[in-house]
Amino acid sequence: MDFSKFWEKESNRLIKELSDFLRIKSISTDLNYATEMQKAQKWLITKLESLGFKTKLLLPPNPSKGTHANPVIWAEYTTDPKAETIMIYGHYDVQPADPEEKWKTPPFEPTIKDGKIYARGANDNKGQIFANIIAAEYYVKYSKKKKFNLKFFIEGEEETDGVTTDEVILSRQFDKELKTTYFWISDGPWIAKDKPTIVYALRGLVYYDLKMQTGKKDVHSGIYGNTIMNPGNLAGYVIFKLKDILRNRIRIPKLYKKVRRPSKYELDLVSKASPTWEEVLSESEAYVATPYKDFPPLSLTGLMPSLDVHGINTGYTQPGGIKTVIPHEATIKFSIRLVPYLSPDEVTTLLEKYLEQIIPKGVKWELIKLGSAEPFIMDPKDPAVEKLLKVMSDAFGKPAVLVPEGGSIGLVNTMAKTYNPKILMPNYGLPDDGLHAPNEKFDIKQLRDGAKCLVGFLER
């Protein structure tokens, strides 16, 4: 039976199974959903064991204190101990559904409409990992060309930036389980609706709180305005000094000296794959793009570092209210996305030296690093990547593109450095799927063709 006939015969059952999976409120950011996390673990284990996989829950020997310590679900199907292995990554945790009033359908009651399934986690990542489970089911039951062993590595802390999963890898307690030839990740959207997307590079990330205190208490602005430092004003000044928004350039001295220069081949790939500026505005529903448009948008998100402010907390913020106060402290939340050869530690050192120069003497300040991930890149001309390009183009019926992605997946580097597999990152989602937002969806066609993509790689 070929895959098309398998899908025609089993699609109703498979879509029902995905719906059952999506009903589980596996929200890892809230400990009140710990039981639901366990339900998701049990659901996956039951499904994979029904296909003949042996399974195991992986936890590090001594999980870090303060973490949720959600285990990794590991599964293995062996066709030949000497054959190459593909390990498939995914995560069973999802974002909260807040704000629920913005959902047109209940977030944990999957709704199918116009060929799309709407639910929290429909794309990120339950839909995409289930597409790969469908491929595994077909491969185990019907494939006549079993050239690979299969493994699954499905974590439960992707949405919390938890450390348990990294500790599972770095502990080296599970070398036998985690050794693999390929590490297959489907956990993102296409660059555009008509461009099946394979990622060959990921930006890293370092996320900060910058806390600044200029006094012991809030005071009256009429009495003390112009005479003492206002941390709200100071926050605006520091943000201005950190980034030139007109030229899209981070102002931290020496940062660009280590930025990797892409090859002409990569620049050509990016130019062909990049969305237009009009498409960027349409997809993001933003009113204003950067004034700096000397390069295609994908060049700026995939090949260059960026600095973005995520929040400012200072003073009186009641909507419509009036309180003429000078606050005594302010916090800026911001992150820097890193391209290859920039490391979080090196960038943090450069940033601290720069802040010492620009923050006035006497201000008490503290830079707190909240999280980080190293950048990742592989050779876009690697034979496995070229094979995947052909397979994905066939599966989705349109030419696939290779792109550097602006996002970060810290686990990729951890896995690459520890076990050195070839990383393959074909995305199945579409740009309008609404990851982390209300009314998240996943197209049934993407579910089918995503499964077909992995089957094609396994059988080609």
Secondary structure, 3 states (H helix, E strand, C coil): CCHHHHHHHHHHHHHHHHHHHHCCCCECCCHHHHHHHHHHHHHHHHHHHHCCCEEEEECCCCCCCCCCCCCEEEEEECCCCCCEEEEEEEECCECCCCCHHHCCCCCCCCEEECCEEECCCCCCCHHHHHHHHHHHHHHHHHCCCCCEEEEEEEECCHHHCCCHHHHHHHCCCCHHHHCCCEEEECCCECCECCECEEEEEECEEEEEEEEEECCCCCEEHHHHCCCCCCHHHHHHHHHHHHEECCCCEECCCCHHHHCCCCCHHHHHHHHHHCCCHHHHHHHHCCCCCCCCCCCCHHHHHHCCCEEEEEEEEECCCCCCCCCCEECCEEEEEEEEEECCCCCHHHHHHHHHHHHHHHCCCCCEEEEEEEEEECCEECCCCCHHHHHHHHHHHHHHCCCCEEEEECCCCHHHHHHHHHHCCEEEEECCECCCCCCCCCCCEEEHHHHHHHHHHHHHHHHC
